């Protein structure tokens, strides 16, 4: 919990990190839309139902037709806000709509509070409930909510003091009630904001942890290349695209020549460094869209999308020549590393990815049997 307290301001109801707060607001405000739309609708309905109450209480001080007009306009305005919320896709637009609707609601309440007779004190309790509702139901920013609730409180207390003839003990009770309503609302809203952000942060951490675990499961820890499991997934996708859309691709199977001799001569630590440097060379040599995998041991695979067999041969030859010109380990200038390449492309008669790999593996075998350090393309599957 202390970990969260350092990231979330309880009094402000926001993340201390502005970027994190923006991510939270943009991702979470949609969850509040349904609640606010329902609240708008219910309050609009209640406002219409109060017309009968106005007929009894205000018939001597206020025309009923004016009450009907004001409440009807407010109800229509609420419906418009509901429709606007349905089209909102930015949280600051949501904040503006909710804040504007609350301002209009407060104006309507203040207007009718001024019109009601002093003996009708139940409206004070309704105003207190509205204050708590501003804090709890309309979650668009704790500071804005507090400012709006406190402003409404000040206006209502001004009406109580200057426009209503209440006994002193009733005035004190009303003041205490409004103060407690604000304290209760602020505490609930603060806790609500805090817990929502804790939940968001926990889900975000779990998502990032899952991504890291997924990446670790698909990456080779030594070379940071995609591993064999990732290769299986990627080639299946490319094979599916070929069958559906005839998008060609080629496979290059690469094996470092005499790698066991490197381990025996220079040790396994330097052998690992050779593998890492070779992987880096492959990544730098790959074109945009090409993918490089460590298949196992000293074997690597390149998947070349939208590439014919001839083009794949050119790419492989370029990599082979670049390797010949590169000293993978600077401290051993006498160490010259070479590799053999077997190249195959997808063909219409292929029924699975294994046949493509088999052709590339056969071409690689020929390259190694023919003296290594060369590129051999697969001609057929005989």
C-alpha positions in Angstrom: 0.0 0.0 0.0 2.9 2.4 0.7 4.0 1.8 -2.8 0.8 3.2 -4.1 0.7 6.2 -1.7 3.9 7.5 -3.2 2.3 7.5 -6.6 -1.2 8.8 -5.8 -2.1 12.0 -4.0 -5.0 11.2 -1.7 -6.0 14.9 -1.2 -5.9 15.7 -4.9 -7.3 12.4 -6.0 -4.8 12.1 -8.9 -1.6 10.4 -9.8 1.5 12.4 -8.9 2.8 11.6 -12.4 1.0 13.7 -15.0 1.5 11.2 -17.8 0.1 8.3 -15.7 -2.8 10.5 -14.8 -3.6 11.3 -18.4 -3.4 7.6 -19.3 -5.7 6.8 -16.4 -8.3 9.4 -17.3 -8.4 8.6 -21.0 -8.8 4.9 -20.2 -11.2 5.1 -17.3 -13.7 7.9 -18.0 -15.7 5.6 -20.3 -16.5 3.5 -17.3 -18.2 6.5 -15.6 -20.3 7.4 -18.7 -23.1 4.9 -18.0 -23.4 5.9 -14.4 -23.6 9.6 -15.3 -26.0 9.1 -18.1 -28.3 7.1 -15.7 -27.9 9.9 -13.0 -28.8 12.6 -15.6 -31.9 10.7 -16.6 -33.1 9.9 -13.0 -32.6 13.5 -11.8 -34.4 14.8 -14.9 -37.3 12.4 -14.1 -37.3 13.5 -10.4 -37.3 17.1 -11.5 -40.5 16.5 -13.6 -42.1 14.7 -10.7 -41.6 17.6 -8.4 -44.0 19.7 -10.5 -46.9 18.3 -8.4 -45.0 19.3 -5.3 -44.5 22.8 -6.7 -48.2 23.1 -7.4 -48.9 22.7 -3.6 -45.9 24.7 -2.3 -45.5 27.6 -4.8 -49.1 28.4 -5.9 -49.1 31.5 -3.7 -45.5 32.7 -4.7 -44.8 31.4 -8.1 -46.8 30.5 -11.2 -47.1 26.8 -11.9 -46.6 27.3 -15.6 -43.2 28.9 -14.9 -42.3 25.8 -12.8 -43.3 23.5 -15.6 -41.3 25.5 -18.1 -38.1 25.5 -16.0 -38.3 21.8 -15.1 -39.2 20.8 -18.7 -36.3 22.8 -20.1 -34.0 21.2 -17.5 -35.2 17.7 -18.5 -34.6 18.4 -22.2 -31.2 19.8 -21.4 -30.4 16.6 -19.4 -31.4 14.4 -22.4 -29.2 16.5 -24.7 -26.3 16.0 -22.3 -27.0 12.3 -22.2 -26.8 12.2 -26.0 -23.6 14.2 -26.0 -22.0 11.8 -23.5 -22.8 9.0 -25.9 -20.6 10.6 -28.5 -17.7 11.7 -26.2 -14.3 10.1 -26.8 -12.0 12.5 -24.9 -12.1 12.7 -21.1 -11.8 16.5 -21.1 -15.0 16.8 -23.2 -16.6 14.5 -20.6 -15.4 16.7 -17.8 -16.9 19.8 -19.5 -20.3 18.3 -20.1 -20.6 17.0 -16.6 -19.4 20.2 -15.0 -21.8 22.3 -17.2 -24.7 20.0 -16.4 -24.0 20.3 -12.6 -23.8 24.1 -12.9 -27.3 24.2 -14.5 -28.6 21.8 -11.9 -27.3 24.0 -9.1 -28.9 27.0 -10.7 -32.2 25.2 -10.9 -32.0 24.1 -7.3 -31.0 27.6 -6.1 -33.9 29.1 -8.0 -36.5 26.8 -6.5 -34.9 27.1 -3.0 -35.5 30.8 -3.2 -39.1 30.3 -4.2 -40.1 27.8 -1.5 -41.6 28.9 1.8 -39.5 28.7 4.9 -41.7 26.1 6.6 -40.8 23.6 3.8 -37.4 22.6 5.3 -37.2 19.2 3.5 -35.5 20.9 0.6 -32.4 21.5 2.8 -32.0 17.8 3.2 -32.3 17.4 -0.6 -29.6 19.9 -1.1 -27.3 18.0 1.3 -27.9 14.8 -0.6 -27.1 16.7 -3.8 -23.8 17.8 -2.3 -22.8 14.3 -1.4 -23.9 13.2 -5.0 -21.6 15.9 -6.5 -18.7 14.2 -4.7 -19.6 10.6 -5.3 -21.7 10.3 -8.5 -20.0 12.8 -10.8 -16.3 11.8 -10.8 -14.5 14.2 -13.1 -11.9 15.8 -10.8 -11.7 16.0 -7.0 -10.8 19.7 -7.0 -13.5 20.6 -9.4 -16.0 18.6 -7.5 -15.0 20.2 -4.2 -15.2 23.7 -5.6 -18.6 23.0 -7.0 -20.0 21.5 -3.8 -18.5 24.2 -1.6 -19.8 26.9 -3.9 -23.3 25.4 -3.8 -23.1 25.1 0.0 -22.1 28.8 0.3 -25.0 29.9 -1.9 -27.6 27.7 0.0 -26.3 29.0 3.4 -26.6 32.5 2.1 -30.2 31.8 1.2 -30.8 30.4 4.6 -29.3 33.4 6.4 -30.7 36.2 4.3 -33.9 35.0 2.6 -35.4 32.5 5.1 -36.6 33.2 8.6 -35.3 30.2 10.5 -34.8 30.1 14.2 -31.2 30.3 15.3 -30.9 26.7 16.4 -32.3 25.6 13.1 -29.7 27.7 11.2 -26.9 26.2 13.3 -28.3 22.7 12.6 -28.4 23.4 8.9 -24.8 24.7 8.9 -23.6 21.7 10.7 -25.5 19.5 8.3 -23.9 21.1 5.2 -20.4 21.0 6.7 -20.8 17.3 7.5 -22.2 16.7 4.0 -19.1 18.2 2.5 -16.8 16.4 4.8 -18.5 13.1 4.2 -18.6 13.7 0.4 -15.0 14.7 0.2 -13.8 11.7 2.2 -15.9 9.3 0.1 -14.7 11.0 -3.2 -11.1 11.0 -2.1 -11.3 7.3 -1.2 -13.1 6.6 -4.4 -10.5 8.4 -6.6 -7.7 6.7 -4.7 -9.1 3.2 -4.9 -9.9 3.5 -8.6 -6.3 4.6 -9.3 -4.9 1.8 -7.2 -7.0 -0.6 -9.2 -5.8 1.0 -12.5 -2.2 0.8 -11.3 -2.5 -2.8 -10.3 -4.0 -3.8 -13.6 -1.4 -1.8 -15.4 1.4 -3.6 -13.5 -0.1 -7.0 -14.1 -0.4 -6.2 -17.8 3.2 -5.1 -18.0 4.3 -8.1 -16.1 2.4 -10.4 -18.5 4.0 -8.6 -21.4 7.4 -9.1 -19.9 6.7 -12.8 -19.3 5.3 -13.2 -22.8 8.4 -11.5 -24.2 10.7 -13.6 -22.2 8.9 -16.7 -23.4 9.4 -15.7 -27.0 12.9 -14.3 -26.8 16.3 -16.1 -26.6 17.9 -14.9 -23.4 21.5 -15.0 -24.8 21.1 -13.2 -28.1 17.7 -11.4 -27.5 16.5 -12.7 -30.8 13.1 -14.3 -31.2 13.3 -18.0 -30.2 12.0 -21.2 -31.8 8.6 -20.9 -30.3 8.2 -17.4 -31.8 9.5 -18.8 -35.1 6.7 -21.4 -35.1 4.1 -18.7 -34.5 5.5 -16.3 -37.1 5.9 -18.8 -40.0 2.4 -20.1 -39.4 1.1 -16.6 -39.9 3.1 -16.0 -43.0 2.1 -19.4 -44.4 -1.6 -18.6 -43.8 -1.1 -15.2 -45.6 0.5 -17.1 -48.5 -2.4 -19.5 -48.8 -5.0 -16.7 -48.5 -3.4 -13.8 -50.4 -0.5 -15.4 -52.3 2.1 -13.3 -50.4 5.4 -15.0 -51.0 8.1 -15.4 -48.4 11.5 -17.1 -48.1 13.3 -18.9 -45.3 17.0 -18.8 -44.7 18.5 -21.4 -42.4 22.0 -20.4 -41.1 24.6 -22.4 -39.3 27.9 -21.1 -38.0 30.8 -23.1 -39.4 32.9 -25.1 -37.0 31.3 -23.5 -33.9 32.3 -26.4 -31.7 35.9 -25.6 -32.6 35.4 -22.0 -31.4 34.1 -23.3 -28.0 37.0 -25.8 -27.7 39.6 -23.2 -28.6 38.4 -20.0 -26.9 36.0 -21.3 -24.3 32.3 -21.3 -23.9 32.1 -17.6 -22.6 33.8 -16.4 -25.8 31.6 -18.8 -27.7 28.5 -17.1 -26.3 30.0 -13.7 -27.2 30.4 -15.0 -30.8 26.7 -16.0 -30.8 25.7 -12.6 -29.5 27.8 -10.7 -32.0 26.6 -12.9 -34.9 23.0 -12.3 -33.8 23.6 -8.5 -33.8 25.1 -8.7 -37.3 22.0 -10.6 -38.5 19.7 -8.0 -37.0 21.6 -5.1 -38.6 21.7 -6.9 -41.9 17.9 -7.6 -41.9 15.6 -5.4 -44.0 12.5 -3.8 -42.6 9.9 -6.6 -42.3 12.5 -9.4 -42.1 12.6 -11.4 -38.9 15.6 -13.1 -37.3 15.4 -16.1 -34.9 17.8 -18.2 -33.0 16.6 -21.7 -33.8 18.9 -23.5 -31.4 22.6 -23.8 -30.7 24.5 -22.2 -33.5 21.5 -22.3 -35.9 19.6 -19.2 -36.9 16.6 -18.6 -39.1 15.7 -15.5 -41.2 12.1 -15.2 -42.5 12.0 -12.8 -45.4 8.5 -11.5 -46.2 7.4 -10.7 -49.7 10.7 -12.1 -51.0 11.3 -14.5 -53.8 14.0 -17.2 -53.8 16.3 -15.2 -56.0 15.9 -12.1 -53.7 16.5 -14.3 -50.6 19.7 -15.6 -52.2 20.9 -12.0 -52.7 20.2 -11.2 -49.1 21.9 -14.3 -47.8 25.0 -13.6 -49.9 25.2 -10.1 -48.6 25.1 -11.4 -45.0 27.7 -14.0 -45.7 30.1 -11.5 -47.2 29.5 -9.0 -44.4 30.3 -11.8 -41.9 33.6 -12.6 -43.7 34.6 -8.9 -43.4 33.8 -8.7 -39.7 35.8 -9.7 -36.7 33.2 -10.7 -34.2 35.6 -10.7 -31.3 38.2 -7.9 -31.5 40.5 -9.4 -28.9 40.9 -12.5 -31.2 41.8 -11.0 -34.6 42.8 -14.4 -35.8 39.3 -15.7 -35.3 37.5 -15.6 -38.6 33.9 -16.8 -38.3 32.0 -18.0 -41.4 28.5 -19.5 -41.8 26.6 -21.7 -44.3 23.2 -20.7 -45.6 20.3 -22.8 -46.9 17.6 -20.9 -48.7 14.0 -22.0 -49.6 10.8 -20.2 -50.5 7.2 -21.1 -50.0 5.6 -23.0 -52.9 2.0 -23.7 -53.9 2.2 -27.4 -53.3 3.4 -26.9 -49.6 0.8 -28.2 -47.2 2.6 -27.1 -44.1 5.6 -25.1 -42.9 7.7 -28.2 -42.2 8.2 -28.8 -46.0 9.7 -25.3 -46.4 12.0 -25.9 -43.5 13.0 -29.3 -44.8 14.0 -27.8 -48.2 16.1 -25.1 -46.5 17.6 -27.7 -44.2 18.6 -29.9 -47.1 20.1 -26.9 -48.9 22.1 -26.1 -45.7 23.3 -29.7 -45.6 24.6 -29.4 -49.2 26.3 -26.1 -48.3 28.1 -27.7 -45.4 29.1 -30.8 -47.4 30.4 -28.6 -50.2 32.9 -26.9 -48.1 30.8 -24.5 -45.9 30.9 -20.7 -46.1 28.4 -20.5 -49.0 24.8 -20.0 -49.9 22.8 -22.9 -51.4 19.2 -22.5 -52.6 16.7 -25.3 -52.6 15.7 -26.3 -56.1 13.1 -29.0 -55.3 12.1 -31.4 -52.6 13.5 -34.5 -54.1 
